[in-house]
Amino acid sequence: MRALLAFVILILSLVLPSMAADPLTDEALYDQVRIKIARDREVGGGKIEVKVTNGVVELTGTVKQDKLKERAEKLARKVKGVKSVENKLRVAPV
């Protein structure tokens, strides 16, 4: 009986974590990254385009300063579920 109980506990400990960790879809990550960037006082949402493929975020477009380019990348990285960020933003002072 103890062996059966130990077996059941072992199986549950292997199966349950994978069920609970439901990865976010690319669409959900896109929405969360866009919202995070748009709500930021420094970066805003302006001329930044976001694309998400398999959890990898690609940022394109233009920003006014290098620090805004870095901040946009940092904001995207903070979104839970983002695997990596490809920052292709260009700096073009207006």
PyMOL Python script that loads the backbone (N, CA, C, O; Angstrom):
from pymol import cmd

cmd.read_pdbstr("""\
ATOM      1  N   MET A   1       0.824  -1.190   0.000  1.00  0.00           N
ATOM      2  CA  MET A   1       0.000   0.000   0.000  1.00  0.00           C
ATOM      3  C   MET A   1       0.873   1.261   0.000  1.00  0.00           C
ATOM      4  O   MET A   1       0.584   2.227  -0.706  1.00  0.00           O
ATOM      5  N   ARG A   2       1.946   1.236   0.803  1.00  0.00           N
ATOM      6  CA  ARG A   2       2.837   2.402   0.844  1.00  0.00           C
ATOM      7  C   ARG A   2       3.521   2.623  -0.505  1.00  0.00           C
ATOM      8  O   ARG A   2       3.736   3.759  -0.927  1.00  0.00           O
ATOM      9  N   ALA A   3       3.851   1.544  -1.158  1.00  0.00           N
ATOM     10  CA  ALA A   3       4.506   1.645  -2.459  1.00  0.00           C
ATOM     11  C   ALA A   3       3.571   2.294  -3.479  1.00  0.00           C
ATOM     12  O   ALA A   3       4.001   3.107  -4.297  1.00  0.00           O
ATOM     13  N   LEU A   4       2.305   1.932  -3.423  1.00  0.00           N
ATOM     14  CA  LEU A   4       1.319   2.512  -4.326  1.00  0.00           C
ATOM     15  C   LEU A   4       1.154   4.007  -4.044  1.00  0.00           C
ATOM     16  O   LEU A   4       1.094   4.814  -4.972  1.00  0.00           O
ATOM     17  N   LEU A   5       1.084   4.366  -2.789  1.00  0.00           N
ATOM     18  CA  LEU A   5       0.956   5.775  -2.407  1.00  0.00           C
ATOM     19  C   LEU A   5       2.189   6.564  -2.843  1.00  0.00           C
ATOM     20  O   LEU A   5       2.064   7.682  -3.343  1.00  0.00           O
ATOM     21  N   ALA A   6       3.350   6.005  -2.660  1.00  0.00           N
ATOM     22  CA  ALA A   6       4.585   6.668  -3.083  1.00  0.00           C
ATOM     23  C   ALA A   6       4.603   6.845  -4.598  1.00  0.00           C
ATOM     24  O   ALA A   6       5.047   7.875  -5.107  1.00  0.00           O
ATOM     25  N   PHE A   7       4.121   5.838  -5.309  1.00  0.00           N
ATOM     26  CA  PHE A   7       4.063   5.908  -6.772  1.00  0.00           C
ATOM     27  C   PHE A   7       3.108   7.010  -7.231  1.00  0.00           C
ATOM     28  O   PHE A   7       3.437   7.780  -8.133  1.00  0.00           O
ATOM     29  N   VAL A   8       1.948   7.087  -6.625  1.00  0.00           N
ATOM     30  CA  VAL A   8       0.960   8.120  -6.978  1.00  0.00           C
ATOM     31  C   VAL A   8       1.520   9.507  -6.692  1.00  0.00           C
ATOM     32  O   VAL A   8       1.354  10.415  -7.506  1.00  0.00           O
ATOM     33  N   ILE A   9       2.165   9.683  -5.576  1.00  0.00           N
ATOM     34  CA  ILE A   9       2.759  10.985  -5.228  1.00  0.00           C
ATOM     35  C   ILE A   9       3.846  11.349  -6.230  1.00  0.00           C
ATOM     36  O   ILE A   9       3.947  12.503  -6.646  1.00  0.00           O
ATOM     37  N   LEU A  10       4.648  10.386  -6.615  1.00  0.00           N
ATOM     38  CA  LEU A  10       5.699  10.632  -7.600  1.00  0.00           C
ATOM     39  C   LEU A  10       5.105  11.071  -8.937  1.00  0.00           C
ATOM     40  O   LEU A  10       5.576  12.039  -9.535  1.00  0.00           O
ATOM     41  N   ILE A  11       4.098  10.382  -9.399  1.00  0.00           N
ATOM     42  CA  ILE A  11       3.459  10.721 -10.676  1.00  0.00           C
ATOM     43  C   ILE A  11       2.845  12.121 -10.606  1.00  0.00           C
ATOM     44  O   ILE A  11       3.017  12.916 -11.530  1.00  0.00           O
ATOM     45  N   LEU A  12       2.144  12.423  -9.540  1.00  0.00           N
ATOM     46  CA  LEU A  12       1.523  13.738  -9.397  1.00  0.00           C
ATOM     47  C   LEU A  12       2.569  14.854  -9.337  1.00  0.00           C
ATOM     48  O   LEU A  12       2.353  15.937  -9.881  1.00  0.00           O
ATOM     49  N   SER A  13       3.688  14.593  -8.684  1.00  0.00           N
ATOM     50  CA  SER A  13       4.725  15.621  -8.595  1.00  0.00           C
ATOM     51  C   SER A  13       5.366  15.890  -9.956  1.00  0.00           C
ATOM     52  O   SER A  13       5.900  16.975 -10.184  1.00  0.00           O
ATOM     53  N   LEU A  14       5.318  14.927 -10.846  1.00  0.00           N
ATOM     54  CA  LEU A  14       5.870  15.125 -12.187  1.00  0.00           C
ATOM     55  C   LEU A  14       4.861  15.761 -13.140  1.00  0.00           C
ATOM     56  O   LEU A  14       5.244  16.538 -14.014  1.00  0.00           O
ATOM     57  N   VAL A  15       3.588  15.443 -12.982  1.00  0.00           N
ATOM     58  CA  VAL A  15       2.557  15.901 -13.908  1.00  0.00           C
ATOM     59  C   VAL A  15       2.010  17.281 -13.551  1.00  0.00           C
ATOM     60  O   VAL A  15       1.835  18.114 -14.440  1.00  0.00           O
ATOM     61  N   LEU A  16       1.744  17.536 -12.303  1.00  0.00           N
ATOM     62  CA  LEU A  16       1.092  18.791 -11.901  1.00  0.00           C
ATOM     63  C   LEU A  16       1.882  20.051 -12.245  1.00  0.00           C
ATOM     64  O   LEU A  16       1.275  21.009 -12.724  1.00  0.00           O
ATOM     65  N   PRO A  17       3.182  20.112 -12.034  1.00  0.00           N
ATOM     66  CA  PRO A  17       3.892  21.349 -12.388  1.00  0.00           C
ATOM     67  C   PRO A  17       3.784  21.702 -13.867  1.00  0.00           C
ATOM     68  O   PRO A  17       3.685  22.880 -14.208  1.00  0.00           O
ATOM     69  N   SER A  18       3.800  20.720 -14.740  1.00  0.00           N
ATOM     70  CA  SER A  18       3.687  21.015 -16.170  1.00  0.00           C
ATOM     71  C   SER A  18       2.290  21.498 -16.528  1.00  0.00           C
ATOM     72  O   SER A  18       2.135  22.279 -17.466  1.00  0.00           O
ATOM     73  N   MET A  19       1.285  21.058 -15.813  1.00  0.00           N
ATOM     74  CA  MET A  19      -0.074  21.511 -16.069  1.00  0.00           C
ATOM     75  C   MET A  19      -0.287  22.925 -15.552  1.00  0.00           C
ATOM     76  O   MET A  19      -1.020  23.699 -16.168  1.00  0.00           O
ATOM     77  N   ALA A  20       0.325  23.272 -14.460  1.00  0.00           N
ATOM     78  CA  ALA A  20       0.136  24.584 -13.856  1.00  0.00           C
ATOM     79  C   ALA A  20       0.887  25.667 -14.618  1.00  0.00           C
ATOM     80  O   ALA A  20       0.455  26.819 -14.629  1.00  0.00           O
ATOM     81  N   ALA A  21       1.978  25.329 -15.240  1.00  0.00           N
ATOM     82  CA  ALA A  21       2.799  26.308 -15.936  1.00  0.00           C
ATOM     83  C   ALA A  21       2.367  26.427 -17.396  1.00  0.00           C
ATOM     84  O   ALA A  21       3.119  26.084 -18.308  1.00  0.00           O
ATOM     85  N   ASP A  22       1.158  26.913 -17.599  1.00  0.00           N
ATOM     86  CA  ASP A  22       0.625  27.078 -18.947  1.00  0.00           C
ATOM     87  C   ASP A  22       1.279  28.294 -19.590  1.00  0.00           C
ATOM     88  O   ASP A  22       1.061  29.419 -19.142  1.00  0.00           O
ATOM     89  N   PRO A  23       2.086  28.082 -20.643  1.00  0.00           N
ATOM     90  CA  PRO A  23       2.778  29.211 -21.263  1.00  0.00           C
ATOM     91  C   PRO A  23       1.793  30.144 -21.953  1.00  0.00           C
ATOM     92  O   PRO A  23       0.760  29.715 -22.467  1.00  0.00           O
ATOM     93  N   LEU A  24       2.134  31.430 -21.956  1.00  0.00           N
ATOM     94  CA  LEU A  24       1.290  32.422 -22.602  1.00  0.00           C
ATOM     95  C   LEU A  24       1.434  32.325 -24.112  1.00  0.00           C
ATOM     96  O   LEU A  24       2.492  31.966 -24.629  1.00  0.00           O
ATOM     97  N   THR A  25       0.368  32.646 -24.800  1.00  0.00           N
ATOM     98  CA  THR A  25       0.422  32.654 -26.255  1.00  0.00           C
ATOM     99  C   THR A  25       1.182  33.894 -26.727  1.00  0.00           C
ATOM    100  O   THR A  25       1.363  34.847 -25.970  1.00  0.00           O
ATOM    101  N   ASP A  26       1.617  33.870 -27.963  1.00  0.00           N
ATOM    102  CA  ASP A  26       2.302  35.033 -28.532  1.00  0.00           C
ATOM    103  C   ASP A  26       1.383  36.253 -28.536  1.00  0.00           C
ATOM    104  O   ASP A  26       1.837  37.378 -28.329  1.00  0.00           O
ATOM    105  N   GLU A  27       0.088  36.025 -28.774  1.00  0.00           N
ATOM    106  CA  GLU A  27      -0.864  37.139 -28.790  1.00  0.00           C
ATOM    107  C   GLU A  27      -0.973  37.794 -27.415  1.00  0.00           C
ATOM    108  O   GLU A  27      -1.026  39.019 -27.305  1.00  0.00           O
ATOM    109  N   ALA A  28      -1.005  36.973 -26.377  1.00  0.00           N
ATOM    110  CA  ALA A  28      -1.082  37.508 -25.013  1.00  0.00           C
ATOM    111  C   ALA A  28       0.196  38.258 -24.664  1.00  0.00           C
ATOM    112  O   ALA A  28       0.142  39.322 -24.048  1.00  0.00           O
ATOM    113  N   LEU A  29       1.346  37.713 -25.052  1.00  0.00           N
ATOM    114  CA  LEU A  29       2.612  38.401 -24.799  1.00  0.00           C
ATOM    115  C   LEU A  29       2.663  39.722 -25.552  1.00  0.00           C
ATOM    116  O   LEU A  29       3.117  40.731 -25.013  1.00  0.00           O
ATOM    117  N   TYR A  30       2.195  39.720 -26.807  1.00  0.00           N
ATOM    118  CA  TYR A  30       2.148  40.955 -27.602  1.00  0.00           C
ATOM    119  C   TYR A  30       1.348  42.022 -26.859  1.00  0.00           C
ATOM    120  O   TYR A  30       1.802  43.155 -26.704  1.00  0.00           O
ATOM    121  N   ASP A  31       0.152  41.647 -26.402  1.00  0.00           N
ATOM    122  CA  ASP A  31      -0.700  42.607 -25.686  1.00  0.00           C
ATOM    123  C   ASP A  31      -0.013  43.143 -24.440  1.00  0.00           C
ATOM    124  O   ASP A  31      -0.038  44.347 -24.186  1.00  0.00           O
ATOM    125  N   GLN A  32       0.600  42.260 -23.665  1.00  0.00           N
ATOM    126  CA  GLN A  32       1.228  42.679 -22.415  1.00  0.00           C
ATOM    127  C   GLN A  32       2.437  43.571 -22.657  1.00  0.00           C
ATOM    128  O   GLN A  32       2.647  44.534 -21.920  1.00  0.00           O
ATOM    129  N   VAL A  33       3.235  43.268 -23.675  1.00  0.00           N
ATOM    130  CA  VAL A  33       4.399  44.100 -23.987  1.00  0.00           C
ATOM    131  C   VAL A  33       3.938  45.474 -24.465  1.00  0.00           C
ATOM    132  O   VAL A  33       4.471  46.495 -24.029  1.00  0.00           O
ATOM    133  N   ARG A  34       2.943  45.504 -25.365  1.00  0.00           N
ATOM    134  CA  ARG A  34       2.430  46.784 -25.879  1.00  0.00           C
ATOM    135  C   ARG A  34       1.889  47.649 -24.736  1.00  0.00           C
ATOM    136  O   ARG A  34       2.166  48.847 -24.681  1.00  0.00           O
ATOM    137  N   ILE A  35       1.137  47.060 -23.849  1.00  0.00           N
ATOM    138  CA  ILE A  35       0.567  47.799 -22.723  1.00  0.00           C
ATOM    139  C   ILE A  35       1.676  48.338 -21.829  1.00  0.00           C
ATOM    140  O   ILE A  35       1.647  49.503 -21.431  1.00  0.00           O
ATOM    141  N   LYS A  36       2.656  47.492 -21.514  1.00  0.00           N
ATOM    142  CA  LYS A  36       3.753  47.913 -20.632  1.00  0.00           C
ATOM    143  C   LYS A  36       4.526  49.083 -21.240  1.00  0.00           C
ATOM    144  O   LYS A  36       4.874  50.028 -20.531  1.00  0.00           O
ATOM    145  N   ILE A  37       4.796  49.029 -22.542  1.00  0.00           N
ATOM    146  CA  ILE A  37       5.523  50.111 -23.207  1.00  0.00           C
ATOM    147  C   ILE A  37       4.656  51.369 -23.297  1.00  0.00           C
ATOM    148  O   ILE A  37       5.135  52.475 -23.044  1.00  0.00           O
ATOM    149  N   ALA A  38       3.392  51.199 -23.655  1.00  0.00           N
ATOM    150  CA  ALA A  38       2.492  52.352 -23.805  1.00  0.00           C
ATOM    151  C   ALA A  38       2.270  53.085 -22.490  1.00  0.00           C
ATOM    152  O   ALA A  38       2.120  54.307 -22.482  1.00  0.00           O
ATOM    153  N   ARG A  39       2.249  52.368 -21.394  1.00  0.00           N
ATOM    154  CA  ARG A  39       1.997  52.986 -20.087  1.00  0.00           C
ATOM    155  C   ARG A  39       3.228  53.642 -19.469  1.00  0.00           C
ATOM    156  O   ARG A  39       3.121  54.375 -18.486  1.00  0.00           O
ATOM    157  N   ASP A  40       4.382  53.378 -20.042  1.00  0.00           N
ATOM    158  CA  ASP A  40       5.608  53.936 -19.485  1.00  0.00           C
ATOM    159  C   ASP A  40       5.696  55.427 -19.802  1.00  0.00           C
ATOM    160  O   ASP A  40       5.519  55.826 -20.953  1.00  0.00           O
ATOM    161  N   ARG A  41       5.964  56.243 -18.801  1.00  0.00           N
ATOM    162  CA  ARG A  41       6.011  57.701 -18.975  1.00  0.00           C
ATOM    163  C   ARG A  41       7.138  58.150 -19.896  1.00  0.00           C
ATOM    164  O   ARG A  41       6.985  59.111 -20.649  1.00  0.00           O
ATOM    165  N   GLU A  42       8.257  57.462 -19.836  1.00  0.00           N
ATOM    166  CA  GLU A  42       9.410  57.857 -20.647  1.00  0.00           C
ATOM    167  C   GLU A  42       9.277  57.395 -22.098  1.00  0.00           C
ATOM    168  O   GLU A  42       9.469  58.179 -23.028  1.00  0.00           O
ATOM    169  N   VAL A  43       8.954  56.146 -22.279  1.00  0.00           N
ATOM    170  CA  VAL A  43       8.949  55.562 -23.619  1.00  0.00           C
ATOM    171  C   VAL A  43       7.650  55.853 -24.368  1.00  0.00           C
ATOM    172  O   VAL A  43       7.674  56.190 -25.552  1.00  0.00           O
ATOM    173  N   GLY A  44       6.521  55.723 -23.680  1.00  0.00           N
ATOM    174  CA  GLY A  44       5.245  55.861 -24.370  1.00  0.00           C
ATOM    175  C   GLY A  44       5.086  54.689 -25.321  1.00  0.00           C
ATOM    176  O   GLY A  44       5.765  53.678 -25.144  1.00  0.00           O
ATOM    177  N   GLY A  45       4.248  54.776 -26.289  1.00  0.00           N
ATOM    178  CA  GLY A  45       4.103  53.676 -27.244  1.00  0.00           C
ATOM    179  C   GLY A  45       4.517  54.106 -28.624  1.00  0.00           C
ATOM    180  O   GLY A  45       4.877  53.289 -29.471  1.00  0.00           O
ATOM    181  N   GLY A  46       4.459  55.398 -28.837  1.00  0.00           N
ATOM    182  CA  GLY A  46       4.813  56.084 -30.067  1.00  0.00           C
ATOM    183  C   GLY A  46       5.054  55.266 -31.302  1.00  0.00           C
ATOM    184  O   GLY A  46       4.135  54.662 -31.855  1.00  0.00           O
ATOM    185  N   LYS A  47       6.284  55.250 -31.728  1.00  0.00           N
ATOM    186  CA  LYS A  47       6.641  54.635 -33.004  1.00  0.00           C
ATOM    187  C   LYS A  47       7.344  53.299 -32.801  1.00  0.00           C
ATOM    188  O   LYS A  47       8.250  52.943 -33.555  1.00  0.00           O
ATOM    189  N   ILE A  48       6.923  52.567 -31.781  1.00  0.00           N
ATOM    190  CA  ILE A  48       7.520  51.259 -31.499  1.00  0.00           C
ATOM    191  C   ILE A  48       6.550  50.168 -31.943  1.00  0.00           C
ATOM    192  O   ILE A  48       5.396  50.125 -31.518  1.00  0.00           O
ATOM    193  N   GLU A  49       7.048  49.298 -32.802  1.00  0.00           N
ATOM    194  CA  GLU A  49       6.266  48.146 -33.254  1.00  0.00           C
ATOM    195  C   GLU A  49       6.750  46.917 -32.494  1.00  0.00           C
ATOM    196  O   GLU A  49       7.941  46.773 -32.217  1.00  0.00           O
ATOM    197  N   VAL A  50       5.816  46.039 -32.164  1.00  0.00           N
ATOM    198  CA  VAL A  50       6.132  44.822 -31.417  1.00  0.00           C
ATOM    199  C   VAL A  50       5.684  43.616 -32.227  1.00  0.00           C
ATOM    200  O   VAL A  50       4.580  43.589 -32.772  1.00  0.00           O
ATOM    201  N   LYS A  51       6.559  42.621 -32.296  1.00  0.00           N
ATOM    202  CA  LYS A  51       6.237  41.350 -32.939  1.00  0.00           C
ATOM    203  C   LYS A  51       6.688  40.251 -31.986  1.00  0.00           C
ATOM    204  O   LYS A  51       7.769  40.339 -31.405  1.00  0.00           O
ATOM    205  N   VAL A  52       5.874  39.224 -31.822  1.00  0.00           N
ATOM    206  CA  VAL A  52       6.222  38.117 -30.925  1.00  0.00           C
ATOM    207  C   VAL A  52       6.106  36.802 -31.688  1.00  0.00           C
ATOM    208  O   VAL A  52       5.075  36.506 -32.293  1.00  0.00           O
ATOM    209  N   THR A  53       7.175  36.026 -31.650  1.00  0.00           N
ATOM    210  CA  THR A  53       7.193  34.718 -32.292  1.00  0.00           C
ATOM    211  C   THR A  53       7.799  33.705 -31.326  1.00  0.00           C
ATOM    212  O   THR A  53       8.973  33.797 -30.967  1.00  0.00           O
ATOM    213  N   ASN A  54       6.993  32.752 -30.916  1.00  0.00           N
ATOM    214  CA  ASN A  54       7.439  31.709 -29.976  1.00  0.00           C
ATOM    215  C   ASN A  54       8.060  32.295 -28.716  1.00  0.00           C
ATOM    216  O   ASN A  54       9.061  31.780 -28.219  1.00  0.00           O
ATOM    217  N   GLY A  55       7.474  33.365 -28.201  1.00  0.00           N
ATOM    218  CA  GLY A  55       7.953  33.971 -26.965  1.00  0.00           C
ATOM    219  C   GLY A  55       9.104  34.941 -27.133  1.00  0.00           C
ATOM    220  O   GLY A  55       9.543  35.554 -26.160  1.00  0.00           O
ATOM    221  N   VAL A  56       9.606  35.095 -28.365  1.00  0.00           N
ATOM    222  CA  VAL A  56      10.699  36.026 -28.637  1.00  0.00           C
ATOM    223  C   VAL A  56      10.104  37.334 -29.141  1.00  0.00           C
ATOM    224  O   VAL A  56       9.405  37.358 -30.154  1.00  0.00           O
ATOM    225  N   VAL A  57      10.388  38.431 -28.423  1.00  0.00           N
ATOM    226  CA  VAL A  57       9.847  39.744 -28.768  1.00  0.00           C
ATOM    227  C   VAL A  57      10.840  40.480 -29.660  1.00  0.00           C
ATOM    228  O   VAL A  57      12.038  40.526 -29.380  1.00  0.00           O
ATOM    229  N   GLU A  58      10.315  41.055 -30.741  1.00  0.00           N
ATOM    230  CA  GLU A  58      11.137  41.886 -31.629  1.00  0.00           C
ATOM    231  C   GLU A  58      10.574  43.306 -31.590  1.00  0.00           C
ATOM    232  O   GLU A  58       9.398  43.530 -31.874  1.00  0.00           O
ATOM    233  N   LEU A  59      11.434  44.257 -31.235  1.00  0.00           N
ATOM    234  CA  LEU A  59      11.047  45.663 -31.194  1.00  0.00           C
ATOM    235  C   LEU A  59      11.646  46.366 -32.405  1.00  0.00           C
ATOM    236  O   LEU A  59      12.849  46.270 -32.648  1.00  0.00           O
ATOM    237  N   THR A  60      10.814  47.073 -33.167  1.00  0.00           N
ATOM    238  CA  THR A  60      11.285  47.852 -34.303  1.00  0.00           C
ATOM    239  C   THR A  60      10.656  49.235 -34.242  1.00  0.00           C
ATOM    240  O   THR A  60       9.708  49.468 -33.492  1.00  0.00           O
ATOM    241  N   GLY A  61      11.193  50.143 -35.035  1.00  0.00           N
ATOM    242  CA  GLY A  61      10.680  51.502 -35.062  1.00  0.00           C
ATOM    243  C   GLY A  61      11.758  52.474 -34.630  1.00  0.00           C
ATOM    244  O   GLY A  61      12.947  52.160 -34.684  1.00  0.00           O
ATOM    245  N   THR A  62      11.340  53.653 -34.203  1.00  0.00           N
ATOM    246  CA  THR A  62      12.300  54.680 -33.803  1.00  0.00           C
ATOM    247  C   THR A  62      11.966  55.255 -32.434  1.00  0.00           C
ATOM    248  O   THR A  62      10.805  55.328 -32.031  1.00  0.00           O
ATOM    249  N   VAL A  63      13.012  55.656 -31.740  1.00  0.00           N
ATOM    250  CA  VAL A  63      12.899  56.377 -30.471  1.00  0.00           C
ATOM    251  C   VAL A  63      13.850  57.571 -30.535  1.00  0.00           C
ATOM    252  O   VAL A  63      14.729  57.627 -31.395  1.00  0.00           O
ATOM    253  N   LYS A  64      13.669  58.519 -29.625  1.00  0.00           N
ATOM    254  CA  LYS A  64      14.447  59.757 -29.668  1.00  0.00           C
ATOM    255  C   LYS A  64      15.836  59.649 -29.061  1.00  0.00           C
ATOM    256  O   LYS A  64      16.736  60.401 -29.436  1.00  0.00           O
ATOM    257  N   GLN A  65      16.023  58.717 -28.122  1.00  0.00           N
ATOM    258  CA  GLN A  65      17.300  58.632 -27.406  1.00  0.00           C
ATOM    259  C   GLN A  65      17.682  57.177 -27.155  1.00  0.00           C
ATOM    260  O   GLN A  65      16.832  56.287 -27.142  1.00  0.00           O
ATOM    261  N   ASP A  66      18.997  56.956 -26.955  1.00  0.00           N
ATOM    262  CA  ASP A  66      19.488  55.615 -26.630  1.00  0.00           C
ATOM    263  C   ASP A  66      18.851  55.076 -25.355  1.00  0.00           C
ATOM    264  O   ASP A  66      18.531  53.890 -25.271  1.00  0.00           O
ATOM    265  N   LYS A  67      18.668  55.945 -24.361  1.00  0.00           N
ATOM    266  CA  LYS A  67      18.112  55.473 -23.090  1.00  0.00           C
ATOM    267  C   LYS A  67      16.682  54.972 -23.262  1.00  0.00           C
ATOM    268  O   LYS A  67      16.253  54.084 -22.525  1.00  0.00           O
ATOM    269  N   LEU A  68      15.936  55.520 -24.219  1.00  0.00           N
ATOM    270  CA  LEU A  68      14.576  55.050 -24.477  1.00  0.00           C
ATOM    271  C   LEU A  68      14.599  53.699 -25.179  1.00  0.00           C
ATOM    272  O   LEU A  68      13.727  52.860 -24.952  1.00  0.00           O
ATOM    273  N   LYS A  69      15.589  53.494 -26.024  1.00  0.00           N
ATOM    274  CA  LYS A  69      15.775  52.197 -26.685  1.00  0.00           C
ATOM    275  C   LYS A  69      16.041  51.125 -25.633  1.00  0.00           C
ATOM    276  O   LYS A  69      15.440  50.051 -25.662  1.00  0.00           O
ATOM    277  N   GLU A  70      16.939  51.425 -24.713  1.00  0.00           N
ATOM    278  CA  GLU A  70      17.278  50.477 -23.650  1.00  0.00           C
ATOM    279  C   GLU A  70      16.097  50.238 -22.723  1.00  0.00           C
ATOM    280  O   GLU A  70      15.855  49.109 -22.297  1.00  0.00           O
ATOM    281  N   ARG A  71      15.357  51.305 -22.410  1.00  0.00           N
ATOM    282  CA  ARG A  71      14.214  51.182 -21.505  1.00  0.00           C
ATOM    283  C   ARG A  71      13.117  50.317 -22.130  1.00  0.00           C
ATOM    284  O   ARG A  71      12.519  49.488 -21.443  1.00  0.00           O
ATOM    285  N   ALA A  72      12.849  50.501 -23.416  1.00  0.00           N
ATOM    286  CA  ALA A  72      11.828  49.697 -24.093  1.00  0.00           C
ATOM    287  C   ALA A  72      12.192  48.213 -24.031  1.00  0.00           C
ATOM    288  O   ALA A  72      11.332  47.365 -23.796  1.00  0.00           O
ATOM    289  N   GLU A  73      13.458  47.914 -24.243  1.00  0.00           N
ATOM    290  CA  GLU A  73      13.903  46.523 -24.166  1.00  0.00           C
ATOM    291  C   GLU A  73      13.731  45.981 -22.753  1.00  0.00           C
ATOM    292  O   GLU A  73      13.268  44.856 -22.565  1.00  0.00           O
ATOM    293  N   LYS A  74      14.100  46.772 -21.774  1.00  0.00           N
ATOM    294  CA  LYS A  74      13.982  46.350 -20.376  1.00  0.00           C
ATOM    295  C   LYS A  74      12.522  46.086 -20.014  1.00  0.00           C
ATOM    296  O   LYS A  74      12.214  45.108 -19.333  1.00  0.00           O
ATOM    297  N   LEU A  75      11.630  46.953 -20.468  1.00  0.00           N
ATOM    298  CA  LEU A  75      10.198  46.773 -20.194  1.00  0.00           C
ATOM    299  C   LEU A  75       9.689  45.470 -20.807  1.00  0.00           C
ATOM    300  O   LEU A  75       8.944  44.726 -20.170  1.00  0.00           O
ATOM    301  N   ALA A  76      10.096  45.200 -22.043  1.00  0.00           N
ATOM    302  CA  ALA A  76       9.657  43.976 -22.712  1.00  0.00           C
ATOM    303  C   ALA A  76      10.178  42.741 -21.984  1.00  0.00           C
ATOM    304  O   ALA A  76       9.458  41.753 -21.842  1.00  0.00           O
ATOM    305  N   ARG A  77      11.424  42.795 -21.523  1.00  0.00           N
ATOM    306  CA  ARG A  77      12.017  41.649 -20.814  1.00  0.00           C
ATOM    307  C   ARG A  77      11.295  41.352 -19.504  1.00  0.00           C
ATOM    308  O   ARG A  77      11.277  40.207 -19.052  1.00  0.00           O
ATOM    309  N   LYS A  78      10.702  42.373 -18.896  1.00  0.00           N
ATOM    310  CA  LYS A  78      10.027  42.189 -17.612  1.00  0.00           C
ATOM    311  C   LYS A  78       8.693  41.449 -17.724  1.00  0.00           C
ATOM    312  O   LYS A  78       8.154  40.991 -16.716  1.00  0.00           O
ATOM    313  N   VAL A  79       8.161  41.331 -18.931  1.00  0.00           N
ATOM    314  CA  VAL A  79       6.877  40.649 -19.102  1.00  0.00           C
ATOM    315  C   VAL A  79       7.083  39.147 -18.913  1.00  0.00           C
ATOM    316  O   VAL A  79       7.918  38.528 -19.573  1.00  0.00           O
ATOM    317  N   LYS A  80       6.315  38.590 -18.012  1.00  0.00           N
ATOM    318  CA  LYS A  80       6.430  37.169 -17.704  1.00  0.00           C
ATOM    319  C   LYS A  80       6.078  36.344 -18.935  1.00  0.00           C
ATOM    320  O   LYS A  80       5.026  36.537 -19.546  1.00  0.00           O
ATOM    321  N   GLY A  81       6.971  35.421 -19.292  1.00  0.00           N
ATOM    322  CA  GLY A  81       6.739  34.562 -20.438  1.00  0.00           C
ATOM    323  C   GLY A  81       7.588  34.928 -21.642  1.00  0.00           C
ATOM    324  O   GLY A  81       7.709  34.142 -22.581  1.00  0.00           O
ATOM    325  N   VAL A  82       8.180  36.125 -21.620  1.00  0.00           N
ATOM    326  CA  VAL A  82       9.058  36.538 -22.716  1.00  0.00           C
ATOM    327  C   VAL A  82      10.368  35.772 -22.588  1.00  0.00           C
ATOM    328  O   VAL A  82      11.006  35.796 -21.535  1.00  0.00           O
ATOM    329  N   LYS A  83      10.768  35.095 -23.656  1.00  0.00           N
ATOM    330  CA  LYS A  83      12.000  34.307 -23.644  1.00  0.00           C
ATOM    331  C   LYS A  83      13.222  35.174 -23.911  1.00  0.00           C
ATOM    332  O   LYS A  83      14.249  35.030 -23.249  1.00  0.00           O
ATOM    333  N   SER A  84      13.108  36.075 -24.882  1.00  0.00           N
ATOM    334  CA  SER A  84      14.205  36.983 -25.202  1.00  0.00           C
ATOM    335  C   SER A  84      13.653  38.172 -25.978  1.00  0.00           C
ATOM    336  O   SER A  84      12.507  38.159 -26.428  1.00  0.00           O
ATOM    337  N   VAL A  85      14.485  39.200 -26.128  1.00  0.00           N
ATOM    338  CA  VAL A  85      14.079  40.409 -26.837  1.00  0.00           C
ATOM    339  C   VAL A  85      15.131  40.743 -27.886  1.00  0.00           C
ATOM    340  O   VAL A  85      16.322  40.817 -27.585  1.00  0.00           O
ATOM    341  N   GLU A  86      14.684  40.940 -29.106  1.00  0.00           N
ATOM    342  CA  GLU A  86      15.544  41.420 -30.182  1.00  0.00           C
ATOM    343  C   GLU A  86      15.230  42.903 -30.362  1.00  0.00           C
ATOM    344  O   GLU A  86      14.175  43.266 -30.881  1.00  0.00           O
ATOM    345  N   ASN A  87      16.149  43.744 -29.932  1.00  0.00           N
ATOM    346  CA  ASN A  87      15.921  45.177 -29.971  1.00  0.00           C
ATOM    347  C   ASN A  87      16.484  45.754 -31.269  1.00  0.00           C
ATOM    348  O   ASN A  87      17.692  45.949 -31.401  1.00  0.00           O
ATOM    349  N   LYS A  88      15.597  46.021 -32.218  1.00  0.00           N
ATOM    350  CA  LYS A  88      15.992  46.581 -33.511  1.00  0.00           C
ATOM    351  C   LYS A  88      15.536  48.041 -33.639  1.00  0.00           C
ATOM    352  O   LYS A  88      15.401  48.575 -34.740  1.00  0.00           O
ATOM    353  N   LEU A  89      15.304  48.665 -32.484  1.00  0.00           N
ATOM    354  CA  LEU A  89      14.898  50.069 -32.490  1.00  0.00           C
ATOM    355  C   LEU A  89      16.026  50.952 -32.987  1.00  0.00           C
ATOM    356  O   LEU A  89      17.194  50.706 -32.688  1.00  0.00           O
ATOM    357  N   ARG A  90      15.675  51.980 -33.745  1.00  0.00           N
ATOM    358  CA  ARG A  90      16.654  52.951 -34.220  1.00  0.00           C
ATOM    359  C   ARG A  90      16.483  54.235 -33.420  1.00  0.00           C
ATOM    360  O   ARG A  90      15.373  54.602 -33.032  1.00  0.00           O
ATOM    361  N   VAL A  91      17.592  54.903 -33.184  1.00  0.00           N
ATOM    362  CA  VAL A  91      17.558  56.194 -32.498  1.00  0.00           C
ATOM    363  C   VAL A  91      17.603  57.282 -33.566  1.00  0.00           C
ATOM    364  O   VAL A  91      18.545  57.377 -34.353  1.00  0.00           O
ATOM    365  N   ALA A  92      16.550  58.097 -33.563  1.00  0.00           N
ATOM    366  CA  ALA A  92      16.453  59.184 -34.547  1.00  0.00           C
ATOM    367  C   ALA A  92      15.863  60.414 -33.848  1.00  0.00           C
ATOM    368  O   ALA A  92      14.643  60.545 -33.746  1.00  0.00           O
ATOM    369  N   PRO A  93      16.728  61.313 -33.368  1.00  0.00           N
ATOM    370  CA  PRO A  93      16.229  62.519 -32.706  1.00  0.00           C
ATOM    371  C   PRO A  93      15.320  63.320 -33.639  1.00  0.00           C
ATOM    372  O   PRO A  93      15.593  63.457 -34.832  1.00  0.00           O
ATOM    373  N   VAL A  94      14.259  63.832 -33.081  1.00  0.00           N
ATOM    374  CA  VAL A  94      13.296  64.616 -33.879  1.00  0.00           C
ATOM    375  C   VAL A  94      13.643  66.076 -33.829  1.00  0.00           C
ATOM    376  O   VAL A  94      12.953  66.895 -34.435  1.00  0.00           O
TER     377      VAL A  94
END
""", "prot")
cmd.dss("prot")
cmd.show_as("cartoon", "prot")
cmd.util.cbc("prot")
cmd.orient("prot")
